[in-house]
């Protein structure tokens, strides 16, 4: 149940989380969905599989978020070059800092929640990612069918310029990000190299149609590295280090 809950959030983020500005109802809806995950992740911190260094990094990020709302006493702020800020917080724009802190806390809580999952549970979440990828590719194909692309408006509180994203670069980033995950699933776990070759070919054709030359070049490199990393269990540590 928890895996489906986490996967559902991931799927929704790929579909309605493609805005480039905050204060959208879609962002607030995703944040509200992450509240239970944040609570469970914090209360069950001992089951987290994160390393000590990763936990310290999350703690440092949370500390920076909290630091924005620490009040400074007037004597400490009296000699500021732009004048005294009596009664001010560390942040000069508390409203925007509060927005960032809310979204940052939600993401940190989601990471802690997912870090409790086993390897098999994490692998099962890839299915939600593939579904979200498929939806974006389908929507993007319709948009690319028009000369110069076509923005879709009215369905979400922003224009969808490629897939369900407002920014075409975000779409390309998604395609690049899923390549290692697809390689892990079809080369290492399921032993279905034909499916990985087919999926990689579709992604390359899509990037070519999109006109993303940088994305196309990076995708080719990531496919080669993913094959080197996951194609055989006999790959030596030296080859893995060389591919990093």
N, C-alpha and C positions, 0 to 999 in steps of 0.2 A: 504493500500500500504506500509506504513512504517513497519507494522508488518511482511509482507511478505519479505521486504528487510532485516530486522533484522534476521528473521528466515532463509533466504537464506544464510546469512553470517555464522550463527550457523551451518547449514547443511554442508557448504563447509569446515568449520573448523574441523568438525568431519571426513571428508573424506580426505582432502589434508593437514590438519594441524597436521599430526602425526609425523613430523620430530623431531629430538632431538637436532639439531644444527640450528643456524641462517645462514643467507646468502643464503637461498634457494629461488628459484623463487616462490615457493608456499607461503612462508611466506610474501614475498613482495607483492604478488597478494592479499592476505587476508588483508594486511595493507592498500593497495590502496582502497580496497572496504570499509574499515572502515572510510575513510576520510570524506565522507558526514555525516556519523553518528556522528563523533566527532564534526564537525562544528555545526550540529543541536543541539546536546546535550549541547554544550557550549553557543550557542546563545539563547537557550530556557531553560536556567538553572532554571528559576523561576517555571517552570512546573514540575520539578523533584520531585518525591515522596520520595526521600531519606531523612532520618532524618538529623538534624543538625550535629550530631556526625559523621554520614557517610560522609557528605559533607566536614567536617573538616579533616577526614581521607584522602579523595581523594585529598584535597588541600595540605595536608602534603606530600603525595606521589609525587605530581606534583612539590612541592618545592624541594624535595630531588633530583628529576630528573634535575631540573634547576640548582641546586647547583653544579652539576658536571662540569659546564662550566663557573663558576665564576672565573675570573683571580685573583691571589694573587699578591700583590705588592712585589718586591724583598726584602724589609726589613723584611717582615713577614716570608719569606721563607729562609732567610739567615742562620738561626741557626738550620735548620733541621739536624738530625743525619746522614742522607745519603747525605748531601751536599745541596747547594743552588739550587733552581728550579726557576730561574728567568724567568718570562714570562709564567710560567706553569699555567694550570688550576687546579681546585680543584681535578679533576680526573687525575690519573696518566696514564690512557689509554683512551684518549678522543674518539678514534675511536670506541672502544667497548661500551663506555658510550653512544655515539650517537646512536648506534644500539639499546641499551636497552631503551633509552629515546624515540625513535621512536615507538617501539613496546609497551612500557608502555603507551605512550600518546594515541595510538590507542585503547588500551583496556580500559583506563579510559574514553575516549570519547564514546565508545560503551556502557559502563555501564551507563553513564549519558543519552545517547539516549534511552536505554531500560527503564530506571527509570521513564520515562514520561508516560509509558503505564499503562492502567488500568488493573485490575485483570483479566478480560476476555481476554484482548489482550495478557497478559503474558501466560495465560493458553493455548491460541491457538498456541503459539510458541512451546509448548511441542510436537506438531505433527512433527515439523521439527526435534526435538531431537530424536523422535521415529524412523523416517525414517533413520537418520544417524546411530542410534543404529542397526537397521535392516541390513543396508549395511555392517557394521563392523562384525556383527554376521555371515552374509552370507560368507563374505570373510574369516573370521577366521575359519568357519566350513570347508571350502575347504582346508585351510592350515593344520588344525588339522587332516584331513583325511589322510595325509601322516605321516609316522612314524617319531616321533620327531619334527613334524612341518615342514613347508616349507616357505622359504622366497621368496617373489615375488619382482622382480626387473624389471626395464625398464619402468614401468608406471609412477612412481613418482621419484623425485631426491633422493630417499633413499630406502633401502630395507624394505618392509613391512613384519615384522616378525609375527604379529598377528593382524588380521583385517587390517585396513589401517594404523596402528601405527608401528613405528620402534621399540618400546619398549613394550614387553608384559605387563609390569606393568601398562602402560598407558591404555591398553585395560581393565584390571581389574578395574582400577580406574573409568573408564567410566561406567562399569556395576554397580559398587557400587553407583555411583552418581545418576543414574536414578531411583533407587529403591524408594526413597521418592517421586520423581516426578510421577512415575507410580501409587503409592499409592494415592497421592492427586487426580490424574485424574480419576482413576477407583473406588476408595473407597469413596472419599468425593464428587467429582464433578459429575461423570457419574453414580454412584451407580451400578457398574458392578464388583462385587467381583470375579466372575469366571475368568474374563480377567486378573485381577491382580494375582490371584493364578497361572494361566497358564503362564503369563509372568515371575513371580518369579521362577516358576519351570524350565523354559527354561534357565534363568540366572544361577541358581544353577547347572544345568546339564552342562552348558558351562564351568563354573568355575571348576567343577569336571574334565571335560575332559582336561582342560588346566593344571591341576595339581597345581592350586593355592590354597594351603591349607589355607593360611592366608586370602586370598580373600573369600574363601568359608565360613570360620568362621565369618568374618565380615559381609558377605551378610546375613547370617542367623539372626544375631543380628539386622541388619538394617531392615530386613523384619518384625521381631517381633515388633520392635519399631514403624515402619511405620503403622502397623496394629493397635497398641495401640493408635497412634496419630490420625489416619484418619478414623478408622472403624466406629466410632460412634460420633455423635455430643454431646452426653451426657458425654463424658469423662471429668472428673473434672480437674481443674487446678492442683490439687495435683498430679494426675496421669501423667499429662503432664510434670510437673517439675521432677517427678521421672524418666521419660523416657529420659530426656535430659542428 
